Amino acid sequence: MNQTHEITQMLHEWSDGNHVALEELMPLVYTELHKQAARFLRRERQDHTLQTTALIHETYIKLIDQREVNWENRAHFFAIAANLMRRILVDHARAKHREKRGGDYLKLPLEEAALVVSNEKTIDLIALDEALNRLAKVDAQQARVVELRYFGGLSLEETAAVLKISRTTVAEDWAMAKAWLHRELTR
């Protein structure tokens, strides 16, 4: 049995209430969760205090608290994990910002491939989160595509599978969302 199928099977068992499946699942997904967390943290300022392992552990705690999720497949799991990591990082950034003297915004470079901004350009995570929330009001599907692609690191195909839409639609939404976010974040 290949690992993707094995993960999907364990997710289904976990959805059905089998907590042993969760214990068996975590070692299989830890490496990918670590890669996701590292992707997030690579984009942050060098003096950021949240470490990769801490981000994974906070995500894990939030994942096991998911009571009503009917896990569909591996891509669905990692999409939820990406969303949780985004929430943790935004909460962390907001907490830092509230610190004495206003704190410091969490800076993320917007890679050219991700948001059509040069590699030198940085933006704070709070501004990106707020822009994504505004985009979700205009086009929820485009916002979800950004979340899955940028934050989740999912491919066009994986994003299409999670959203149950065509790869072409994902590519079009991705292009439109990048342009919209670029405009919003460079005003």
Order of alpha helices (4+ residues) and beta strands (2+ residues): alpha-alpha-alpha-alpha-beta-alpha-beta-alpha-alpha-alpha-alpha
